[in-house]
């Protein structure tokens, strides 16, 4: 999403800095990036998203919130009870707030 945003507004210095930071962590093997771990449930992903958001790592936070939303879909496809709509709405709201900070 960040890469797409930069394509639309390449002069945004804040997004450029966030992209460089994410790219540096990815190439250094930093495990804070949400793509490095697919284990954990929705609540763990949400907690990690909240932690990243508080630390002003907005792109990382958005990734964790997306994982949490997808974890709900995984539960539904596995025949488990899906969370209620309010929980998913909170996750989507959190992800939107993270995107707004980019």
Biopython code that builds the backbone (N, CA, C, O; Angstrom):
import numpy as np
from Bio.PDB.StructureBuilder import StructureBuilder

atoms = [
    (1, "UNK", "N", (0.821, -1.189, 0.000)),
    (1, "UNK", "CA", (0.000, 0.000, 0.000)),
    (1, "UNK", "C", (0.871, 1.261, 0.000)),
    (1, "UNK", "O", (0.559, 2.251, -0.661)),
    (2, "UNK", "N", (1.949, 1.197, 0.747)),
    (2, "UNK", "CA", (2.825, 2.361, 0.810)),
    (2, "UNK", "C", (3.474, 2.622, -0.545)),
    (2, "UNK", "O", (3.621, 3.772, -0.959)),
    (3, "UNK", "N", (3.858, 1.561, -1.225)),
    (3, "UNK", "CA", (4.464, 1.709, -2.544)),
    (3, "UNK", "C", (3.471, 2.345, -3.516)),
    (3, "UNK", "O", (3.843, 3.205, -4.315)),
    (4, "UNK", "N", (2.218, 1.924, -3.445)),
    (4, "UNK", "CA", (1.183, 2.483, -4.311)),
    (4, "UNK", "C", (0.948, 3.958, -3.992)),
    (4, "UNK", "O", (0.751, 4.774, -4.892)),
    (5, "UNK", "N", (0.971, 4.287, -2.704)),
    (5, "UNK", "CA", (0.787, 5.685, -2.302)),
    (5, "UNK", "C", (1.908, 6.557, -2.850)),
    (5, "UNK", "O", (1.673, 7.685, -3.286)),
    (6, "UNK", "N", (3.126, 6.029, -2.826)),
    (6, "UNK", "CA", (4.256, 6.787, -3.367)),
    (6, "UNK", "C", (4.150, 6.970, -4.875)),
    (6, "UNK", "O", (4.606, 7.979, -5.413)),
    (7, "UNK", "N", (3.556, 6.007, -5.556)),
    (7, "UNK", "CA", (3.352, 6.152, -6.995)),
    (7, "UNK", "C", (2.394, 7.307, -7.284)),
    (7, "UNK", "O", (2.557, 8.031, -8.265)),
    (8, "UNK", "N", (1.389, 7.470, -6.413)),
    (8, "UNK", "CA", (0.411, 8.541, -6.593)),
    (8, "UNK", "C", (0.957, 9.901, -6.170)),
    (8, "UNK", "O", (0.617, 10.928, -6.759)),
    (9, "UNK", "N", (1.800, 9.899, -5.150)),
    (9, "UNK", "CA", (2.340, 11.156, -4.631)),
    (9, "UNK", "C", (3.832, 10.975, -4.311)),
    (9, "UNK", "O", (4.213, 10.903, -3.142)),
    (10, "UNK", "N", (4.672, 10.902, -5.352)),
    (10, "UNK", "CA", (6.085, 10.596, -5.143)),
    (10, "UNK", "C", (6.871, 11.648, -4.368)),
    (10, "UNK", "O", (7.962, 11.355, -3.879)),
    (11, "UNK", "N", (6.353, 12.849, -4.244)),
    (11, "UNK", "CA", (7.099, 13.902, -3.539)),
    (11, "UNK", "C", (6.824, 13.921, -2.037)),
    (11, "UNK", "O", (7.382, 14.766, -1.337)),
    (12, "UNK", "N", (5.990, 13.025, -1.515)),
    (12, "UNK", "CA", (5.666, 13.012, -0.099)),
    (12, "UNK", "C", (6.864, 12.480, 0.692)),
    (12, "UNK", "O", (7.145, 11.281, 0.682)),
    (13, "UNK", "N", (7.556, 13.380, 1.369)),
    (13, "UNK", "CA", (8.784, 13.029, 2.073)),
    (13, "UNK", "C", (8.536, 12.067, 3.230)),
    (13, "UNK", "O", (9.368, 11.203, 3.506)),
    (14, "UNK", "N", (7.420, 12.208, 3.897)),
    (14, "UNK", "CA", (7.102, 11.330, 5.029)),
    (14, "UNK", "C", (6.932, 9.885, 4.571)),
    (14, "UNK", "O", (7.433, 8.964, 5.216)),
    (15, "UNK", "N", (6.230, 9.687, 3.462)),
    (15, "UNK", "CA", (6.028, 8.341, 2.926)),
    (15, "UNK", "C", (7.339, 7.770, 2.412)),
    (15, "UNK", "O", (7.605, 6.576, 2.553)),
    (16, "UNK", "N", (8.163, 8.639, 1.808)),
    (16, "UNK", "CA", (9.470, 8.177, 1.327)),
    (16, "UNK", "C", (10.321, 7.681, 2.494)),
    (16, "UNK", "O", (10.974, 6.642, 2.393)),
    (17, "UNK", "N", (10.313, 8.416, 3.591)),
    (17, "UNK", "CA", (11.096, 8.019, 4.763)),
    (17, "UNK", "C", (10.577, 6.701, 5.342)),
    (17, "UNK", "O", (11.364, 5.831, 5.714)),
    (18, "UNK", "N", (9.267, 6.558, 5.415)),
    (18, "UNK", "CA", (8.667, 5.315, 5.930)),
    (18, "UNK", "C", (9.022, 4.139, 5.030)),
    (18, "UNK", "O", (9.327, 3.050, 5.515)),
    (19, "UNK", "N", (8.981, 4.359, 3.728)),
    (19, "UNK", "CA", (9.325, 3.294, 2.772)),
    (19, "UNK", "C", (10.790, 2.895, 2.925)),
    (19, "UNK", "O", (11.110, 1.706, 2.937)),
    (20, "UNK", "N", (11.672, 3.871, 3.040)),
    (20, "UNK", "CA", (13.102, 3.573, 3.224)),
    (20, "UNK", "C", (13.327, 2.795, 4.514)),
    (20, "UNK", "O", (14.126, 1.859, 4.549)),
    (21, "UNK", "N", (12.622, 3.181, 5.573)),
    (21, "UNK", "CA", (12.754, 2.508, 6.862)),
    (21, "UNK", "C", (12.298, 1.051, 6.768)),
    (21, "UNK", "O", (12.979, 0.148, 7.254)),
    (22, "UNK", "N", (11.152, 0.833, 6.145)),
    (22, "UNK", "CA", (10.654, -0.533, 5.978)),
    (22, "UNK", "C", (11.586, -1.362, 5.126)),
    (22, "UNK", "O", (11.848, -2.525, 5.433)),
    (23, "UNK", "N", (12.087, -0.771, 4.058)),
    (23, "UNK", "CA", (12.994, -1.489, 3.170)),
    (23, "UNK", "C", (14.290, -1.854, 3.903)),
    (23, "UNK", "O", (14.814, -2.954, 3.730)),
    (24, "UNK", "N", (14.796, -0.942, 4.708)),
    (24, "UNK", "CA", (16.023, -1.213, 5.466)),
    (24, "UNK", "C", (15.805, -2.345, 6.462)),
    (24, "UNK", "O", (16.668, -3.211, 6.608)),
    (25, "UNK", "N", (14.662, -2.351, 7.151)),
    (25, "UNK", "CA", (14.376, -3.434, 8.100)),
    (25, "UNK", "C", (14.234, -4.758, 7.374)),
    (25, "UNK", "O", (14.693, -5.792, 7.860)),
    (26, "UNK", "N", (13.600, -4.729, 6.212)),
    (26, "UNK", "CA", (13.398, -5.957, 5.439)),
    (26, "UNK", "C", (14.734, -6.551, 5.003)),
    (26, "UNK", "O", (14.930, -7.763, 5.093)),
    (27, "UNK", "N", (15.644, -5.717, 4.536)),
    (27, "UNK", "CA", (16.931, -6.223, 4.056)),
    (27, "UNK", "C", (17.872, -6.585, 5.195)),
    (27, "UNK", "O", (18.803, -7.365, 4.998)),
    (28, "UNK", "N", (17.643, -6.028, 6.396)),
    (28, "UNK", "CA", (18.511, -6.346, 7.529)),
    (28, "UNK", "C", (18.020, -7.562, 8.302)),
    (28, "UNK", "O", (18.720, -8.056, 9.186)),
    (29, "UNK", "N", (16.820, -8.053, 7.979)),
    (29, "UNK", "CA", (16.282, -9.218, 8.673)),
    (29, "UNK", "C", (15.613, -8.877, 9.985)),
    (29, "UNK", "O", (15.416, -9.760, 10.820)),
    (30, "UNK", "N", (15.258, -7.617, 10.192)),
    (30, "UNK", "CA", (14.574, -7.203, 11.409)),
    (30, "UNK", "C", (13.236, -7.929, 11.492)),
    (30, "UNK", "O", (12.441, -7.862, 10.554)),
    (31, "UNK", "N", (12.977, -8.614, 12.587)),
    (31, "UNK", "CA", (11.779, -9.442, 12.708)),
    (31, "UNK", "C", (10.558, -8.685, 13.211)),
    (31, "UNK", "O", (9.506, -9.292, 13.411)),
    (32, "UNK", "N", (10.668, -7.380, 13.421)),
    (32, "UNK", "CA", (9.491, -6.633, 13.857)),
    (32, "UNK", "C", (8.455, -6.530, 12.755)),
    (32, "UNK", "O", (7.283, -6.279, 13.036)),
    (33, "UNK", "N", (8.856, -6.717, 11.514)),
    (33, "UNK", "CA", (7.942, -6.615, 10.380)),
    (33, "UNK", "C", (6.918, -7.740, 10.447)),
    (33, "UNK", "O", (7.281, -8.893, 10.676)),
    (34, "UNK", "N", (5.671, -7.425, 10.254)),
    (34, "UNK", "CA", (4.604, -8.420, 10.392)),
    (34, "UNK", "C", (4.682, -9.513, 9.350)),
    (34, "UNK", "O", (4.133, -10.591, 9.578)),
    (35, "UNK", "N", (5.325, -9.299, 8.232)),
    (35, "UNK", "CA", (5.392, -10.334, 7.212)),
    (35, "UNK", "C", (6.308, -11.475, 7.618)),
    (35, "UNK", "O", (6.281, -12.533, 6.989)),
    (36, "UNK", "N", (7.118, -11.289, 8.650)),
    (36, "UNK", "CA", (8.065, -12.316, 9.057)),
    (36, "UNK", "C", (7.424, -13.409, 9.895)),
    (36, "UNK", "O", (8.031, -14.459, 10.102)),
    (37, "UNK", "N", (6.212, -13.185, 10.379)),
    (37, "UNK", "CA", (5.579, -14.181, 11.235)),
    (37, "UNK", "C", (4.104, -14.277, 10.913)),
    (37, "UNK", "O", (3.374, -13.288, 10.981)),
    (38, "UNK", "N", (3.676, -15.470, 10.563)),
    (38, "UNK", "CA", (2.264, -15.650, 10.278)),
    (38, "UNK", "C", (1.559, -16.349, 11.427)),
    (38, "UNK", "O", (0.344, -16.540, 11.382)),
    (39, "UNK", "N", (2.312, -16.736, 12.468)),
    (39, "UNK", "CA", (1.692, -17.415, 13.586)),
    (39, "UNK", "C", (1.030, -16.402, 14.503)),
    (39, "UNK", "O", (1.288, -15.202, 14.414)),
    (40, "UNK", "N", (0.195, -16.888, 15.362)),
    (40, "UNK", "CA", (-0.467, -16.005, 16.304)),
    (40, "UNK", "C", (-1.892, -15.727, 15.874)),
    (40, "UNK", "O", (-2.225, -15.810, 14.692)),
    (41, "UNK", "N", (-2.722, -15.399, 16.837)),
    (41, "UNK", "CA", (-4.120, -15.149, 16.564)),
    (41, "UNK", "C", (-4.419, -13.689, 16.354)),
    (41, "UNK", "O", (-3.537, -12.830, 16.371)),
    (42, "UNK", "N", (-5.689, -13.441, 16.157)),
    (42, "UNK", "CA", (-6.145, -12.092, 15.877)),
    (42, "UNK", "C", (-5.764, -11.130, 16.996)),
    (42, "UNK", "O", (-5.316, -10.018, 16.718)),
    (43, "UNK", "N", (-5.930, -11.525, 18.244)),
    (43, "UNK", "CA", (-5.626, -10.628, 19.364)),
    (43, "UNK", "C", (-4.132, -10.300, 19.424)),
    (43, "UNK", "O", (-3.757, -9.167, 19.726)),
    (44, "UNK", "N", (-3.281, -11.286, 19.139)),
    (44, "UNK", "CA", (-1.836, -11.026, 19.139)),
    (44, "UNK", "C", (-1.467, -10.048, 18.026)),
    (44, "UNK", "O", (-0.671, -9.133, 18.238)),
    (45, "UNK", "N", (-2.047, -10.243, 16.841)),
    (45, "UNK", "CA", (-1.770, -9.340, 15.726)),
    (45, "UNK", "C", (-2.252, -7.926, 16.044)),
    (45, "UNK", "O", (-1.577, -6.944, 15.736)),
    (46, "UNK", "N", (-3.417, -7.838, 16.657)),
    (46, "UNK", "CA", (-3.944, -6.517, 17.026)),
    (46, "UNK", "C", (-3.025, -5.851, 18.039)),
    (46, "UNK", "O", (-2.743, -4.658, 17.927)),
    (47, "UNK", "N", (-2.555, -6.603, 19.024)),
    (47, "UNK", "CA", (-1.655, -6.046, 20.038)),
    (47, "UNK", "C", (-0.361, -5.553, 19.404)),
    (47, "UNK", "O", (0.140, -4.486, 19.759)),
    (48, "UNK", "N", (0.180, -6.327, 18.467)),
    (48, "UNK", "CA", (1.405, -5.897, 17.786)),
    (48, "UNK", "C", (1.152, -4.656, 16.931)),
    (48, "UNK", "O", (2.008, -3.776, 16.834)),
    (49, "UNK", "N", (-0.025, -4.593, 16.316)),
    (49, "UNK", "CA", (-0.389, -3.405, 15.553)),
    (49, "UNK", "C", (-0.481, -2.182, 16.447)),
    (49, "UNK", "O", (-0.011, -1.100, 16.093)),
    (50, "UNK", "N", (-1.091, -2.364, 17.612)),
    (50, "UNK", "CA", (-1.203, -1.253, 18.560)),
    (50, "UNK", "C", (0.184, -0.786, 19.019)),
    (50, "UNK", "O", (0.437, 0.413, 19.137)),
    (51, "UNK", "N", (1.072, -1.745, 19.273)),
    (51, "UNK", "CA", (2.431, -1.402, 19.695)),
    (51, "UNK", "C", (3.161, -0.618, 18.598)),
    (51, "UNK", "O", (3.806, 0.393, 18.877)),
    (52, "UNK", "N", (3.058, -1.085, 17.362)),
    (52, "UNK", "CA", (3.709, -0.401, 16.241)),
    (52, "UNK", "C", (3.115, 0.993, 16.051)),
    (52, "UNK", "O", (3.841, 1.949, 15.778)),
    (53, "UNK", "N", (1.796, 1.107, 16.194)),
    (53, "UNK", "CA", (1.135, 2.399, 16.025)),
    (53, "UNK", "C", (1.626, 3.389, 17.078)),
    (53, "UNK", "O", (1.922, 4.541, 16.758)),
    (54, "UNK", "N", (1.713, 2.946, 18.332)),
    (54, "UNK", "CA", (2.199, 3.819, 19.406)),
    (54, "UNK", "C", (3.648, 4.248, 19.164)),
    (54, "UNK", "O", (4.053, 5.341, 19.559)),
    (55, "UNK", "N", (4.422, 3.382, 18.515)),
    (55, "UNK", "CA", (5.823, 3.691, 18.229)),
    (55, "UNK", "C", (5.969, 4.472, 16.920)),
    (55, "UNK", "O", (7.084, 4.704, 16.451)),
    (56, "UNK", "N", (4.851, 4.872, 16.341)),
    (56, "UNK", "CA", (4.822, 5.661, 15.096)),
    (56, "UNK", "C", (5.386, 4.908, 13.895)),
    (56, "UNK", "O", (5.950, 5.505, 12.978)),
    (57, "UNK", "N", (5.223, 3.582, 13.918)),
    (57, "UNK", "CA", (5.590, 2.757, 12.767)),
    (57, "UNK", "C", (4.279, 2.395, 12.060)),
    (57, "UNK", "O", (3.796, 1.266, 12.136)),
    (58, "UNK", "N", (3.726, 3.394, 11.371)),
    (58, "UNK", "CA", (2.372, 3.294, 10.828)),
    (58, "UNK", "C", (2.210, 2.200, 9.787)),
    (58, "UNK", "O", (1.221, 1.467, 9.817)),
    (59, "UNK", "N", (3.150, 2.074, 8.873)),
    (59, "UNK", "CA", (3.032, 1.047, 7.832)),
    (59, "UNK", "C", (3.064, -0.344, 8.448)),
    (59, "UNK", "O", (2.314, -1.228, 8.034)),
    (60, "UNK", "N", (3.924, -0.537, 9.428)),
    (60, "UNK", "CA", (3.995, -1.831, 10.118)),
    (60, "UNK", "C", (2.685, -2.102, 10.853)),
    (60, "UNK", "O", (2.172, -3.221, 10.820)),
    (61, "UNK", "N", (2.148, -1.087, 11.509)),
    (61, "UNK", "CA", (0.886, -1.242, 12.232)),
    (61, "UNK", "C", (-0.231, -1.660, 11.283)),
    (61, "UNK", "O", (-1.013, -2.558, 11.596)),
    (62, "UNK", "N", (-0.305, -1.009, 10.129)),
    (62, "UNK", "CA", (-1.334, -1.362, 9.147)),
    (62, "UNK", "C", (-1.198, -2.818, 8.726)),
    (62, "UNK", "O", (-2.199, -3.509, 8.537)),
    (63, "UNK", "N", (0.034, -3.283, 8.580)),
    (63, "UNK", "CA", (0.262, -4.684, 8.233)),
    (63, "UNK", "C", (-0.239, -5.638, 9.304)),
    (63, "UNK", "O", (-0.854, -6.658, 8.994)),
    (64, "UNK", "N", (0.021, -5.311, 10.561)),
    (64, "UNK", "CA", (-0.464, -6.161, 11.655)),
    (64, "UNK", "C", (-1.982, -6.181, 11.704)),
    (64, "UNK", "O", (-2.580, -7.238, 11.906)),
    (65, "UNK", "N", (-2.615, -5.022, 11.522)),
    (65, "UNK", "CA", (-4.076, -4.977, 11.544)),
    (65, "UNK", "C", (-4.655, -5.790, 10.381)),
    (65, "UNK", "O", (-5.674, -6.462, 10.538)),
    (66, "UNK", "N", (-4.012, -5.728, 9.236)),
    (66, "UNK", "CA", (-4.463, -6.532, 8.098)),
    (66, "UNK", "C", (-4.372, -8.011, 8.438)),
    (66, "UNK", "O", (-5.291, -8.775, 8.144)),
    (67, "UNK", "N", (-3.269, -8.419, 9.058)),
    (67, "UNK", "CA", (-3.115, -9.814, 9.475)),
    (67, "UNK", "C", (-4.228, -10.231, 10.431)),
    (67, "UNK", "O", (-4.763, -11.335, 10.333)),
    (68, "UNK", "N", (-4.569, -9.338, 11.354)),
    (68, "UNK", "CA", (-5.630, -9.645, 12.313)),
    (68, "UNK", "C", (-6.967, -9.835, 11.597)),
    (68, "UNK", "O", (-7.731, -10.742, 11.930)),
    (69, "UNK", "N", (-7.243, -8.989, 10.626)),
    (69, "UNK", "CA", (-8.479, -9.122, 9.846)),
    (69, "UNK", "C", (-8.472, -10.436, 9.082)),
    (69, "UNK", "O", (-9.480, -11.143, 9.047)),
    (70, "UNK", "N", (-7.340, -10.766, 8.471)),
    (70, "UNK", "CA", (-7.230, -12.014, 7.714)),
    (70, "UNK", "C", (-7.326, -13.233, 8.625)),
    (70, "UNK", "O", (-7.840, -14.269, 8.204)),
    (71, "UNK", "N", (-6.845, -13.133, 9.860)),
    (71, "UNK", "CA", (-6.934, -14.242, 10.806)),
    (71, "UNK", "C", (-8.391, -14.579, 11.080)),
    (71, "UNK", "O", (-8.734, -15.745, 11.278)),
    (72, "UNK", "N", (-9.242, -13.573, 11.092)),
    (72, "UNK", "CA", (-10.669, -13.817, 11.267)),
    (72, "UNK", "C", (-11.215, -14.607, 10.092)),
    (72, "UNK", "O", (-12.021, -15.518, 10.281)),
    (73, "UNK", "N", (-10.790, -14.276, 8.885)),
    (73, "UNK", "CA", (-11.218, -15.006, 7.703)),
    (73, "UNK", "C", (-10.733, -16.439, 7.723)),
    (73, "UNK", "O", (-11.448, -17.342, 7.288)),
    (74, "UNK", "N", (-9.502, -16.665, 8.231)),
    (74, "UNK", "CA", (-8.959, -18.014, 8.347)),
    (74, "UNK", "C", (-9.807, -18.858, 9.287)),
    (74, "UNK", "O", (-10.025, -20.042, 9.029)),
    (75, "UNK", "N", (-10.288, -18.260, 10.378)),
    (75, "UNK", "CA", (-11.121, -18.988, 11.320)),
    (75, "UNK", "C", (-12.437, -19.393, 10.667)),
    (75, "UNK", "O", (-12.930, -20.502, 10.873)),
    (76, "UNK", "N", (-13.001, -18.480, 9.876)),
    (76, "UNK", "CA", (-14.261, -18.777, 9.209)),
    (76, "UNK", "C", (-14.099, -19.904, 8.205)),
    (76, "UNK", "O", (-14.959, -20.779, 8.110)),
    (77, "UNK", "N", (-13.000, -19.889, 7.451)),
    (77, "UNK", "CA", (-12.801, -20.914, 6.442)),
    (77, "UNK", "C", (-12.481, -22.265, 7.065)),
    (77, "UNK", "O", (-12.679, -23.299, 6.428)),
    (78, "UNK", "N", (-11.986, -22.272, 8.308)),
    (78, "UNK", "CA", (-11.664, -23.524, 8.985)),
    (78, "UNK", "C", (-12.875, -24.091, 9.707)),
    (78, "UNK", "O", (-12.772, -25.121, 10.372)),
    (79, "UNK", "N", (-14.013, -23.435, 9.584)),
    (79, "UNK", "CA", (-15.232, -23.921, 10.219)),
    (79, "UNK", "C", (-15.400, -23.446, 11.645)),
    (79, "UNK", "O", (-16.356, -23.839, 12.313)),
    (80, "UNK", "N", (-14.493, -22.608, 12.132)),
    (80, "UNK", "CA", (-14.611, -22.070, 13.474)),
    (80, "UNK", "C", (-15.549, -20.873, 13.450)),
    (80, "UNK", "O", (-15.849, -20.318, 12.393)),
    (81, "UNK", "N", (-15.995, -20.495, 14.614)),
    (81, "UNK", "CA", (-16.881, -19.339, 14.694)),
    (81, "UNK", "C", (-16.110, -18.072, 14.361)),
    (81, "UNK", "O", (-15.022, -17.847, 14.891)),
    (82, "UNK", "N", (-16.657, -17.259, 13.502)),
    (82, "UNK", "CA", (-16.051, -15.986, 13.138)),
    (82, "UNK", "C", (-16.338, -14.966, 14.230)),
    (82, "UNK", "O", (-17.324, -15.085, 14.956)),
    (83, "UNK", "N", (-15.479, -13.972, 14.341)),
    (83, "UNK", "CA", (-15.712, -12.930, 15.334)),
    (83, "UNK", "C", (-16.912, -12.096, 14.912)),
    (83, "UNK", "O", (-17.357, -12.149, 13.766)),
    (84, "UNK", "N", (-17.417, -11.331, 15.854)),
    (84, "UNK", "CA", (-18.543, -10.485, 15.488)),
    (84, "UNK", "C", (-18.070, -9.313, 14.653)),
    (84, "UNK", "O", (-16.884, -8.982, 14.630)),
    (85, "UNK", "N", (-18.997, -8.703, 13.984)),
    (85, "UNK", "CA", (-18.680, -7.603, 13.079)),
    (85, "UNK", "C", (-18.044, -6.418, 13.772)),
    (85, "UNK", "O", (-17.257, -5.695, 13.161)),
    (86, "UNK", "N", (-18.371, -6.204, 15.042)),
    (86, "UNK", "CA", (-17.819, -5.062, 15.771)),
    (86, "UNK", "C", (-16.306, -5.194, 15.934)),
    (86, "UNK", "O", (-15.586, -4.202, 15.826)),
    (87, "UNK", "N", (-15.819, -6.404, 16.194)),
    (87, "UNK", "CA", (-14.377, -6.603, 16.358)),
    (87, "UNK", "C", (-13.641, -6.325, 15.053)),
    (87, "UNK", "O", (-12.588, -5.689, 15.053)),
    (88, "UNK", "N", (-14.192, -6.800, 13.952)),
    (88, "UNK", "CA", (-13.576, -6.567, 12.648)),
    (88, "UNK", "C", (-13.646, -5.082, 12.308)),
    (88, "UNK", "O", (-12.709, -4.542, 11.720)),
    (89, "UNK", "N", (-14.726, -4.424, 12.663)),
    (89, "UNK", "CA", (-14.855, -2.984, 12.408)),
    (89, "UNK", "C", (-13.779, -2.207, 13.157)),
    (89, "UNK", "O", (-13.231, -1.243, 12.621)),
    (90, "UNK", "N", (-13.471, -2.609, 14.382)),
    (90, "UNK", "CA", (-12.416, -1.948, 15.154)),
    (90, "UNK", "C", (-11.072, -2.139, 14.458)),
    (90, "UNK", "O", (-10.291, -1.195, 14.344)),
    (91, "UNK", "N", (-10.804, -3.352, 13.995)),
    (91, "UNK", "CA", (-9.539, -3.615, 13.300)),
    (91, "UNK", "C", (-9.426, -2.776, 12.034)),
    (91, "UNK", "O", (-8.365, -2.225, 11.744)),
    (92, "UNK", "N", (-10.508, -2.681, 11.287)),
    (92, "UNK", "CA", (-10.482, -1.869, 10.060)),
    (92, "UNK", "C", (-10.304, -0.393, 10.387)),
    (92, "UNK", "O", (-9.620, 0.329, 9.661)),
    (93, "UNK", "N", (-10.911, 0.052, 11.466)),
    (93, "UNK", "CA", (-10.751, 1.440, 11.889)),
    (93, "UNK", "C", (-9.302, 1.714, 12.300)),
    (93, "UNK", "O", (-8.735, 2.749, 11.947)),
    (94, "UNK", "N", (-8.710, 0.782, 13.046)),
    (94, "UNK", "CA", (-7.310, 0.929, 13.444)),
    (94, "UNK", "C", (-6.405, 0.978, 12.222)),
    (94, "UNK", "O", (-5.481, 1.789, 12.153)),
    (95, "UNK", "N", (-6.681, 0.095, 11.249)),
    (95, "UNK", "CA", (-5.860, 0.071, 10.039)),
    (95, "UNK", "C", (-6.011, 1.389, 9.275)),
    (95, "UNK", "O", (-5.029, 1.914, 8.749)),
    (96, "UNK", "N", (-7.213, 1.917, 9.212)),
    (96, "UNK", "CA", (-7.433, 3.198, 8.541)),
    (96, "UNK", "C", (-6.649, 4.310, 9.223)),
    (96, "UNK", "O", (-6.056, 5.158, 8.556)),
    (97, "UNK", "N", (-6.647, 4.306, 10.542)),
    (97, "UNK", "CA", (-5.894, 5.328, 11.281)),
    (97, "UNK", "C", (-4.400, 5.210, 10.985)),
    (97, "UNK", "O", (-3.708, 6.219, 10.848)),
    (98, "UNK", "N", (-3.909, 3.984, 10.889)),
    (98, "UNK", "CA", (-2.492, 3.776, 10.567)),
    (98, "UNK", "C", (-2.187, 4.317, 9.171)),
    (98, "UNK", "O", (-1.167, 4.977, 8.972)),
    (99, "UNK", "N", (-3.065, 4.040, 8.204)),
    (99, "UNK", "CA", (-2.849, 4.551, 6.853)),
    (99, "UNK", "C", (-2.893, 6.073, 6.820)),
    (99, "UNK", "O", (-2.153, 6.700, 6.062)),
    (100, "UNK", "N", (-3.748, 6.665, 7.632)),
    (100, "UNK", "CA", (-3.842, 8.127, 7.662)),
    (100, "UNK", "C", (-2.546, 8.753, 8.189)),
    (100, "UNK", "O", (-2.232, 9.895, 7.852)),
    (101, "UNK", "N", (-1.804, 8.029, 8.998)),
    (101, "UNK", "CA", (-0.552, 8.546, 9.570)),
    (101, "UNK", "C", (0.621, 8.418, 8.610)),
    (101, "UNK", "O", (1.693, 8.964, 8.873)),
    (102, "UNK", "N", (0.438, 7.703, 7.497)),
    (102, "UNK", "CA", (1.543, 7.530, 6.539)),
    (102, "UNK", "C", (1.825, 8.823, 5.806)),
    (102, "UNK", "O", (2.719, 8.872, 4.961)),
]
sb = StructureBuilder()
sb.init_structure("model")
sb.init_model(0)
sb.init_chain("A")
sb.init_seg("    ")
for serial, (resi, resn, name, xyz) in enumerate(atoms, 1):
    if name == "N":
        sb.init_residue(resn, " ", resi, " ")
    sb.init_atom(name, np.array(xyz, "f"), 0.0, 1.0, " ", f" {name:<3s}", serial, name[0])
structure = sb.get_structure()
